Amino acid sequence: MQLKHYYEHNNAEINCSIQLINILSPGNIYSSEQLSQKLNISLQDVNKYIAIVRNWGVDLITYYNKYYLKQPLYLLDNNVIKLLLYSGRLEVLTVINSTNQYLINKINHLNIGDACVAEYQLNGRGRCGKKWFSSFGKNIYLSIYWRLKKHEPTALIGLSLMVGIIVAEILQTFGVSNVKLKWPNDIYLNNRKLAGILVEMTGMSSSDIHVVMGIGINLALPTSISTTWISLQDIGIVIIRNHIVAALTNALRNSLLIFEKYGLSPFLLRWHILDYFYNQPIQLIIGNVRSITGIYRGINSSGALLLEEQGKIKEYLSGNISISLLEKSKVI
């Protein structure tokens, strides 16, 4: 499939780099001269675009002035995804600043359930402003828009938890066992982070909250990435991206209808089954300053974290909390 280019600034370098990937993606070998002719650029520019696509995480091999991909790229196919979707719109993008920001920029023209997925994010972001590493053509970078009736702002925590449940359950249907959920927005596998969720409130009318939910799933990562992360490639699982994009979008649209009507309550048992830290000693860091220890007792119907401190259960619902496991001897 030829990539359909999208980038906010229509950058010529981005566009030519995408053309280069289109040429190389089937796995054929090309010399610098051949690439120069196909792209109608100088040999010097060939080297520049080779460097750009390598920076995007494309595994490009150089051998005696010839170039080829370490493995062919199986790119997202809009036609295949459309056939698998029950309904609604989903855009397949190439190079994008971030899928969440793309939907936020179009907020006035979106229908409930509109979604987008990208091959690569230049500025993918995670919770608390952290950068989300994006590798071209290998992982899942998916965002979906919804409009909820006005709730308390804390409802967004519950929404993040619900999305996590759906991501974990869909991964299970694709053969990923032992997947777990870490409050409030991470999916773990074998004690390492596999996927993350970013829920952003984009505006509020007199009766509605506009929300964009972003999902990043590591299907394959470079070996240089921190050992705190994991990808499905690490455990020998290969998933067809077109299929999981459609499955996630279908499941999210259905579950968002339930969440819109009933909140998090119908999902609590499903969270409990997947809960990574349940009944474990943990440490809470609030705002990178305050530290609290206790026994983690799950969540309530608002999505609040329940922590047992000296025999009493306390609720924590702030969006700027991080948690980690502790040795039992360190719990106060």
C-alpha positions as CSV (number, residue, x, y, z in Angstrom):
1,M,0.0,0.0,0.0
2,Q,1.3,3.5,-0.9
3,L,1.4,5.8,2.1
4,K,-1.0,8.7,2.0
5,H,1.0,11.6,3.4
6,Y,-0.2,13.8,6.2
7,Y,1.8,16.3,8.2
8,E,0.6,19.6,9.6
9,H,3.2,21.8,7.8
10,N,3.5,19.8,4.6
11,N,7.2,19.6,5.2
12,A,9.0,18.7,1.9
13,E,11.7,16.7,3.8
14,I,9.0,14.6,5.5
15,N,7.2,14.0,2.2
16,C,10.4,12.8,0.5
17,S,11.3,10.6,3.4
18,I,7.9,8.9,3.2
19,Q,8.4,8.3,-0.6
20,L,11.7,6.7,0.3
21,I,10.0,4.4,2.7
22,N,7.4,3.5,0.1
23,I,10.2,2.4,-2.2
24,L,12.0,0.4,0.4
25,S,9.1,-1.1,2.3
26,P,8.7,-4.3,0.2
27,G,12.3,-5.3,1.1
28,N,14.0,-4.7,-2.3
29,I,17.7,-3.6,-2.5
30,Y,18.5,-0.2,-4.1
31,S,21.8,1.6,-4.7
32,S,22.2,5.3,-4.0
33,E,22.0,6.1,-7.7
34,Q,18.8,4.2,-8.1
35,L,17.2,6.0,-5.2
36,S,18.4,9.3,-6.5
37,Q,16.7,8.6,-9.9
38,K,13.4,7.3,-8.3
39,L,13.1,10.3,-6.0
40,N,14.5,12.8,-8.5
41,I,17.0,14.1,-5.9
42,S,20.8,14.4,-5.6
43,L,23.0,11.7,-4.1
44,Q,23.7,14.1,-1.2
45,D,19.9,14.3,-0.5
46,V,19.6,10.6,-0.6
47,N,22.0,10.4,2.4
48,K,20.0,13.1,4.2
49,Y,16.7,11.2,3.8
50,I,18.3,7.9,4.7
51,A,19.4,9.6,8.0
52,I,15.8,10.9,8.6
53,V,14.1,7.5,8.2
54,R,16.7,5.9,10.4
55,N,16.0,8.5,13.1
56,W,12.3,7.4,12.8
57,G,13.3,3.9,13.9
58,V,13.3,2.3,10.5
59,D,15.9,-0.6,10.4
60,L,17.8,0.3,7.3
61,I,20.9,-1.7,6.3
62,T,23.8,-0.2,4.3
63,Y,25.9,-2.7,2.3
64,Y,28.4,-1.4,-0.3
65,N,26.5,1.7,-1.1
66,K,23.2,-0.2,-1.3
67,Y,20.2,0.0,1.0
68,Y,17.6,-2.3,2.1
69,L,15.3,-2.9,5.1
70,K,16.3,-5.4,7.7
71,Q,12.7,-6.7,7.5
72,P,9.9,-5.6,5.1
73,L,7.4,-3.1,6.5
74,Y,3.8,-4.1,6.6
75,L,2.1,-0.8,6.6
76,L,-1.3,0.2,7.8
77,D,-4.0,-0.3,5.1
78,N,-7.1,1.9,5.3
79,N,-9.1,-0.4,3.1
80,V,-8.4,-3.5,5.2
81,I,-9.3,-1.6,8.5
82,K,-12.5,-0.2,7.0
83,L,-13.7,-3.8,6.1
84,L,-13.1,-4.8,9.8
85,L,-14.8,-1.8,11.4
86,Y,-18.5,-2.1,12.4
87,S,-19.1,1.6,11.7
88,G,-17.7,5.1,12.1
89,R,-14.7,6.9,10.7
90,L,-11.0,6.1,11.2
91,E,-8.2,8.0,9.4
92,V,-4.9,6.3,8.6
93,L,-2.1,8.8,8.8
94,T,1.7,8.6,8.1
95,V,3.9,11.2,9.9
96,I,2.1,13.2,12.5
97,N,3.0,15.4,15.5
98,S,0.7,13.2,17.7
99,T,-2.6,11.4,17.1
100,N,-4.2,13.0,20.1
101,Q,-3.2,16.5,18.9
102,Y,-4.5,15.7,15.4
103,L,-8.0,15.0,16.7
104,I,-7.8,18.0,19.1
105,N,-7.0,20.3,16.2
106,K,-10.1,19.0,14.4
107,I,-12.4,19.0,17.4
108,N,-15.1,21.1,15.8
109,H,-15.5,18.8,12.8
110,L,-15.5,15.4,14.6
111,N,-18.3,13.0,15.2
112,I,-18.5,10.9,18.4
113,G,-16.2,7.8,17.9
114,D,-14.0,9.3,15.2
115,A,-10.5,7.9,15.4
116,C,-7.1,8.1,13.8
117,V,-4.0,5.9,13.7
118,A,-0.5,6.8,12.5
119,E,2.6,5.1,11.3
120,Y,4.8,7.5,13.2
121,Q,4.6,10.3,15.8
122,L,7.2,13.1,15.8
123,N,6.0,14.3,19.3
124,G,4.1,11.5,20.8
125,R,3.3,12.2,24.4
126,G,2.3,10.3,27.5
127,R,1.0,11.2,31.0
128,C,2.4,14.3,32.8
129,G,4.1,15.5,29.6
130,K,6.4,12.6,29.2
131,K,7.5,11.7,25.6
132,W,6.2,8.5,24.1
133,F,8.7,6.8,21.9
134,S,7.4,6.1,18.4
135,S,9.1,3.9,15.9
136,F,7.9,4.1,12.2
137,G,5.5,1.4,10.9
138,K,5.9,-1.0,13.8
139,N,3.7,-0.1,16.8
140,I,0.1,1.1,17.5
141,Y,-0.5,4.9,17.9
142,L,-4.3,5.2,18.0
143,S,-6.6,8.0,19.2
144,I,-10.4,8.2,19.5
145,Y,-12.7,11.1,20.2
146,W,-15.8,11.0,22.4
147,R,-18.2,13.5,23.9
148,L,-19.5,12.8,27.4
149,K,-22.3,14.5,29.3
150,K,-20.7,16.8,31.9
151,H,-19.3,14.9,34.9
152,E,-17.0,15.9,37.6
153,P,-13.5,16.2,36.2
154,T,-12.5,13.1,38.2
155,A,-14.6,11.0,35.7
156,L,-11.6,11.2,33.4
157,I,-9.6,8.9,35.7
158,G,-12.4,6.3,35.4
159,L,-12.3,6.7,31.7
160,S,-8.6,6.0,31.5
161,L,-9.1,2.9,33.6
162,M,-11.9,1.7,31.3
163,V,-9.7,2.2,28.2
164,G,-6.9,0.2,29.9
165,I,-9.3,-2.7,30.5
166,I,-10.3,-2.7,26.8
167,V,-6.7,-2.6,25.6
168,A,-5.7,-5.5,27.9
169,E,-8.7,-7.6,27.0
170,I,-8.1,-7.1,23.2
171,L,-4.5,-8.1,23.7
172,Q,-5.6,-11.3,25.4
173,T,-7.8,-12.1,22.4
174,F,-4.6,-11.8,20.2
175,G,-2.8,-14.4,22.4
176,V,-1.0,-12.1,24.9
177,S,-1.4,-13.8,28.3
178,N,-0.3,-12.4,31.6
179,V,-1.1,-8.8,30.7
180,K,-1.9,-6.6,33.7
181,L,-3.1,-3.1,34.5
182,K,-1.3,-0.6,36.6
183,W,-3.3,2.4,37.9
184,P,-4.1,4.7,36.3
185,N,-3.0,4.3,32.7
186,D,-0.4,1.6,32.0
187,I,-0.5,-1.9,30.7
188,Y,2.2,-4.3,31.9
189,L,3.6,-7.6,30.7
190,N,6.2,-9.7,32.6
191,N,6.8,-6.8,35.0
192,R,7.6,-4.3,32.2
193,K,5.5,-1.6,30.5
194,L,3.8,-2.8,27.2
195,A,1.3,0.0,26.5
196,G,0.1,3.3,27.8
197,I,-3.0,5.5,27.7
198,L,-3.4,9.3,27.6
199,V,-6.8,10.8,28.1
200,E,-7.1,14.5,27.4
201,M,-10.1,16.8,28.0
202,T,-10.2,19.2,25.1
203,G,-13.0,21.5,26.0
204,M,-16.3,21.8,27.7
205,S,-19.6,23.2,26.5
206,S,-22.6,23.9,28.8
207,S,-23.5,20.2,28.9
208,D,-20.6,18.2,27.4
209,I,-17.0,17.3,27.9
210,H,-14.9,16.7,24.8
211,V,-12.4,13.9,25.3
212,V,-9.6,12.4,23.2
213,M,-8.1,9.1,24.3
214,G,-4.7,8.0,23.0
215,I,-3.3,4.5,23.1
216,G,0.3,3.4,22.4
217,I,1.2,-0.3,22.2
218,N,4.7,-1.6,21.8
219,L,4.6,-4.3,19.1
220,A,8.4,-4.0,18.3
221,L,11.1,-1.8,20.0
222,P,14.8,-1.2,19.2
223,T,17.2,-3.0,21.5
224,S,18.4,0.4,22.8
225,I,15.1,1.1,24.6
226,S,15.2,0.8,28.4
227,T,14.7,-2.6,30.0
228,T,11.7,-1.1,31.9
229,W,9.8,-1.4,28.5
230,I,8.7,-4.5,26.7
231,S,7.3,-5.3,23.2
232,L,5.3,-8.2,21.9
233,Q,8.3,-9.0,19.6
234,D,10.3,-9.7,22.8
235,I,8.1,-12.6,23.6
236,G,7.7,-13.9,20.1
237,I,4.2,-12.6,19.4
238,V,3.4,-11.1,16.0
239,I,0.1,-9.2,15.6
240,I,-1.2,-7.8,12.3
241,R,-1.6,-4.1,13.0
242,N,-4.6,-3.6,10.7
243,H,-6.5,-6.3,12.7
244,I,-5.7,-5.0,16.2
245,V,-6.5,-1.4,15.2
246,A,-10.0,-2.4,14.0
247,A,-10.6,-4.6,17.0
248,L,-9.6,-1.9,19.5
249,T,-11.7,0.7,17.8
250,N,-14.8,-1.5,17.7
251,A,-14.4,-2.5,21.3
252,L,-13.7,1.1,22.5
253,R,-16.8,2.5,20.7
254,N,-19.0,-0.2,22.3
255,S,-17.5,0.3,25.8
256,L,-17.7,4.1,25.6
257,L,-21.4,3.8,25.1
258,I,-21.6,1.8,28.4
259,F,-19.3,4.1,30.2
260,E,-21.3,7.1,29.1
261,K,-24.5,5.6,30.6
262,Y,-23.2,3.8,33.7
263,G,-19.7,5.1,34.4
264,L,-16.9,2.8,35.6
265,S,-19.1,0.5,37.8
266,P,-19.8,-2.2,35.1
267,F,-16.0,-2.5,34.6
268,L,-14.8,-2.9,38.2
269,L,-14.7,-6.7,38.2
270,R,-12.8,-6.7,34.9
271,W,-10.3,-4.3,36.4
272,H,-9.9,-6.4,39.5
273,I,-9.1,-9.5,37.4
274,L,-6.3,-7.6,35.6
275,D,-5.0,-5.5,38.5
276,Y,-1.2,-5.6,38.7
277,F,-0.6,-4.4,42.3
278,Y,-3.7,-5.7,44.1
279,N,-3.0,-6.4,47.8
280,Q,0.6,-5.5,47.4
281,P,2.7,-2.9,49.4
282,I,3.2,0.2,47.3
283,Q,4.6,3.7,47.4
284,L,2.6,6.7,46.1
285,I,4.5,9.7,44.9
286,I,2.2,12.7,44.7
287,G,3.4,15.6,42.6
288,N,7.0,14.3,42.8
289,V,7.2,15.6,46.4
290,R,5.0,13.8,48.8
291,S,5.6,10.0,49.5
292,I,3.1,7.7,51.1
293,T,3.3,3.9,51.7
294,G,0.6,1.3,52.3
295,I,-1.2,-1.7,51.0
296,Y,-2.9,-1.2,47.6
297,R,-6.6,-2.4,47.8
298,G,-7.7,-1.8,44.3
299,I,-10.1,1.0,43.0
300,N,-13.6,2.2,43.7
301,S,-16.4,3.1,41.3
302,S,-15.0,6.6,40.8
303,G,-11.6,5.1,39.7
304,A,-9.9,6.3,42.9
305,L,-6.9,4.3,44.2
306,L,-7.6,2.7,47.5
307,L,-4.7,2.6,49.9
308,E,-4.7,1.0,53.3
309,E,-2.6,3.1,55.8
310,Q,-2.3,1.8,59.3
311,G,-5.6,-0.1,59.0
312,K,-7.6,2.6,57.4
313,I,-8.6,2.8,53.7
314,K,-8.0,6.2,52.0
315,E,-8.9,7.3,48.5
316,Y,-6.5,9.0,46.1
317,L,-7.7,10.4,42.8
318,S,-5.2,13.1,41.8
319,G,-4.0,12.9,38.2
320,N,-0.4,13.5,39.3
321,I,0.3,10.3,41.2
322,S,2.8,7.6,40.4
323,I,3.0,4.3,42.2
324,S,5.6,1.5,42.6
325,L,5.9,-1.7,44.5
326,L,7.6,-1.8,47.8
327,E,9.2,-4.5,49.9
328,K,6.8,-5.5,52.6
329,S,9.3,-4.5,55.3
330,K,9.2,-0.9,54.2
331,V,5.5,-0.4,54.6
332,I,4.7,1.9,57.5
